[in-house]
Amino acid sequence: MQVFYFTCSIQEVGVLKPEVCEKDLESNVIGVVSEFEREMINKRATEGRKEARENEVVFGGKCKLNEDDMAKIAYLIKMGTFKPEIVKLSNI
């Protein structure tokens, strides 16, 4: 359970101005509603990703390299070639 604290600006010592308190209250309420809405969006997105994984949906882009390119890269790595050089040679 979340606890929300509301603030109200005091213009003079001991004197509350209603119009200032109304603006502060309005800002606090909007903040609470937007925070709740963001939590609901995140919850729905997480549930959607979980369901997609259960249905064996693959995330991410398609592989741009074919089998020959991957074999060539594996060979270059095995030979100790630096990664920036491999990227240049493979046109990735």
Secondary structure in CASP SS format (residue, H / E / C, confidence):
PFRMAT SS
TARGET T0000
AUTHOR 0000-0000-0000
METHOD secondary structure of the structure
MODEL  1
M C 1.00
Q C 1.00
V C 1.00
F C 1.00
Y C 1.00
F C 1.00
T C 1.00
C C 1.00
S C 1.00
I E 1.00
Q E 1.00
E E 1.00
V C 1.00
G C 1.00
V E 1.00
L E 1.00
K C 1.00
P H 1.00
E H 1.00
V H 1.00
C H 1.00
E H 1.00
K H 1.00
D H 1.00
L H 1.00
E H 1.00
S H 1.00
N H 1.00
V H 1.00
I H 1.00
G H 1.00
V H 1.00
V H 1.00
S H 1.00
E H 1.00
F H 1.00
E H 1.00
R H 1.00
E H 1.00
M H 1.00
I H 1.00
N H 1.00
K H 1.00
R H 1.00
A H 1.00
T H 1.00
E H 1.00
G H 1.00
R H 1.00
K H 1.00
E H 1.00
A H 1.00
R H 1.00
E H 1.00
N C 1.00
E C 1.00
V C 1.00
V C 1.00
F C 1.00
G C 1.00
G C 1.00
K C 1.00
C C 1.00
K C 1.00
L C 1.00
N C 1.00
E H 1.00
D H 1.00
D H 1.00
M H 1.00
A H 1.00
K H 1.00
I H 1.00
A H 1.00
Y H 1.00
L H 1.00
I H 1.00
K H 1.00
M C 1.00
G C 1.00
T C 1.00
F C 1.00
K H 1.00
P H 1.00
E H 1.00
I H 1.00
V H 1.00
K H 1.00
L H 1.00
S H 1.00
N C 1.00
I C 1.00
END
